[in-house]
Amino acid sequence: MSFWDSAESLDPREAMAVAARDELAQTGNELVAALPQLDATLAFVNDQLIAALRSMKGYRATPIGINRTDGRMMVSSVWAKAADREESEPR
């Protein structure tokens, strides 16, 4: 995680990091929430999504990244085995 004092103080390499995150977003689960609803959306993910995942075999974690300037959220999941992850997918 990185923090800057202002948008102007971002390192020029930030453009490379944004491109990498955008590429990752194409393969992950991206949610977009209206800024006033961002905290409610995060609460839903925590209360509903993660609660459901915890009951599944092999579930380990749910990393979440949030961009509070545009409402984009990247949600992923970590599983003990690929087979556990595949078993968790809806059919």
C-alpha positions in Angstrom: 0.0 0.0 0.0 1.3 3.5 -0.8 0.3 6.9 0.3 1.1 10.4 -1.0 0.5 13.8 0.3 -1.2 14.9 -2.9 -1.9 13.8 -6.4 0.9 15.9 -7.6 3.4 14.1 -5.4 2.9 10.7 -7.1 6.0 9.2 -8.5 6.1 9.2 -12.4 6.3 5.4 -12.2 2.7 5.5 -10.9 1.5 5.2 -14.6 3.3 1.9 -14.8 1.6 0.7 -11.6 -1.8 1.8 -12.9 -1.3 -0.1 -16.1 -0.3 -3.3 -14.1 -3.4 -2.9 -11.9 -5.6 -2.4 -15.0 -4.2 -5.6 -16.5 -4.9 -7.4 -13.2 -8.5 -6.0 -13.2 -9.2 -7.8 -16.4 -8.6 -11.1 -14.7 -10.0 -10.4 -11.3 -13.4 -9.4 -9.9 -13.9 -5.7 -10.1 -16.8 -3.9 -8.5 -17.6 -0.2 -9.0 -19.6 1.5 -6.3 -21.0 5.0 -6.2 -18.7 7.0 -3.9 -21.5 7.7 -1.3 -22.3 4.0 -1.3 -18.7 2.7 -1.0 -18.7 1.9 2.7 -22.1 0.2 2.3 -20.8 -1.9 -0.6 -17.7 -2.9 1.4 -20.0 -3.8 4.3 -22.0 -6.0 2.0 -18.8 -7.7 0.7 -17.7 -8.3 4.3 -21.0 -9.4 5.7 -22.4 -11.4 2.8 -19.7 -12.5 0.4 -17.0 -13.3 2.9 -19.5 -14.9 5.3 -20.6 -17.3 2.5 -17.0 -18.0 1.4 -15.9 -19.0 4.9 -18.3 -22.0 4.8 -16.6 -23.4 1.7 -13.9 -26.1 1.8 -10.4 -24.7 1.2 -11.3 -21.0 1.5 -8.4 -19.0 3.0 -8.8 -15.2 2.5 -10.4 -12.4 0.5 -8.0 -9.6 -0.4 -9.8 -6.4 -1.2 -8.3 -3.2 -2.8 -10.3 0.0 -2.8 -9.8 3.2 -4.8 -11.7 5.8 -2.8 -11.4 8.4 -5.5 -13.4 6.5 -8.2 -15.2 3.7 -6.3 -13.4 0.8 -7.9 -12.9 -2.2 -5.7 -10.9 -5.3 -6.6 -12.0 -8.4 -4.9 -10.2 -11.7 -5.0 -10.1 -15.0 -3.1 -7.4 -17.3 -1.9 -7.9 -21.1 -1.7 -5.9 -23.9 -0.3 -6.0 -25.8 -3.6 -7.1 -25.0 -7.1 -9.6 -27.8 -6.9 -11.2 -26.1 -3.9 -11.5 -22.9 -5.8 -13.0 -24.6 -8.8 -15.5 -26.5 -6.6 -16.6 -23.1 -5.2 -17.6 -21.7 -8.6 -21.3 -21.6 -9.5 -22.5 -24.2 -12.0 
